[in-house]
Amino acid sequence: LYPCQTSALNAASGWSMLHYMNYYQFIKAANDVLATVGEDESLSEYRGVAKAFRALFYLDLVRHYDPLPAKAPLLDPEYESQRAKVDGLTVPLVTETSTVDELRNNPRMTREAAFEFIFSDLDDAEACLANYTPAQKNLPSLAVVYGLKARAYLWLGGFSDVNYENVPTGEAAYRLAAEYARKAIDASGCTIMTSAQWLDPATGFNTVNAAWMWAMIQSTDTVLNNLLSWSAHMSLDAMYGYGYNSQPGIPSNLYARINPNDFRRNSFVNPERDWASFQPYTNLTEEEFEIIAPYASAKFHTAGGEKSDYATATVTSIPLMRVEEMYLTEAEATAHYDEATGKRLLEDFMSYRAPGYTVPAANSSGDLLIDEIIFQKRIELWGEGLILFDLKRLNMSIQNGSNNAPSGAEVDTEGRAPWWNQTIPVSIAQRNTVLLNTNNPDPCMSYNLQ
């Protein structure tokens, strides 16, 4: 969503409310479990599962609402001064013991307080799940808890100019991110996806496999209609939904940078729209392929490649955490304090994607090495909902002004985009009035696109 020329994500927008409330509804579900199980040690695994989920939800919220500096040509001149007033604030804390009166005067947690809380949940989850193996990967394991810690420490690594008393930042946080990413890899027992698993048109990215650490596993009971599903939006196979016509795809400038022998290129329609080369990786017929644009993605398939019967097609699994993320987290975090080892870790990982790959000499150190790692992470995790946090954390630009971006998204930013700092809905602030004067400033109408 590009609100640079609309009001789509300001505090009065319905989209703002939808995003914010979805997370807090998930948090309420976790809180309800925690209120039920309490400190009963015979139910400690339930407590660990609920706390891992709650940590996930708060970690996402904190990263979405953490108001980091941003620029844009038409950004309100008061934006930076307004942002500075709420610098370091995140979201309100709601737990299983929160009362209605408390929620009516519930300020945003500071960044330090938010991460103290997230780590307290994860520490308890780590203890509770030490000997727990979920029957399916829709519930978190010890490895997932380690993975969530790696994500959290990675975010804190970006604040090298801030010293907190109770949570690490800068290099100390990066070292812990690398440590916990490795713990997640080792504890998971997972293996990196093969090209056959990745590109299978029947099971590719719709079925849990040995690389997936955590997943949303859907059943026939979760099928509501032909549109309210992941597959309906993300899969070219979904001729019953949006996917076949909207055709989510990769920016052409990113595609051009993928190594020629990297099998992940085959997830996308090549610029020439060569049917013969794309046919092995799709469930579409040649006739159905006629309307498919260059760079469209065939990464996410419907169940069994079904194209018409949504009741069957949408019963898929969605990855929440894959072991590949942990390998790339380890590489990036390490590269911030040990470039040679970070470079080697990336090359080791890429041997599974593009045999013979080496980091280009020009990109082998400093910010360019980090950029190379993040680029490979963008290709690896395309469409999985994680990369925005990396771009925001590292103040990275997006270049959509001269690629295949659709109308309304043709934006080149200077560092992070202001709409990556989301706003708390006005309707929430009216009930929790302390938020009325501590909201993030409006990021919208910051570009004028023709």
Secondary structure, 3 states (H helix, E strand, C coil): CCHHHCCCCCCCCHHHHHHHHHHHHHHHHHHHHHHHHCCCHHHHHHHHHHHHHHHHHHHHHHHHHCCCCCCCCCCCCCHHHHHHHCCCEEEECCCCCCCHHHHCCCCEEEHHHHHHHHHHHHHHHHHHCCCCCCCCCCCCCHHHHHHHHHHHHHHHHCCCCCCCCCCCCHHHHHHHHHHHHHHHHHHHCCCCCCHHHHHCCCCCCCCCCCCEEEEEECCHHHCCCCCCCHHHHHCCCCCCCCHHHHCCECCHHHHHHCCCCCHHHHHECCCCCCHHHHHHHCCCCHHHHCCCCCCEECCCCCHHHCCCCHHHHCCCEEEEEEHHHHHHHHHHHHHCCCHHHHHHHHHHHHCCCCCCCCCCHHHCCHHHHHHHHHHHHHHHCCCCCCHHHHHHHCCCCCECCCCCCCCCCCCECCCCCHHHCCCCCHHHHHHCHHHCCCCCCCCCCCCCCC
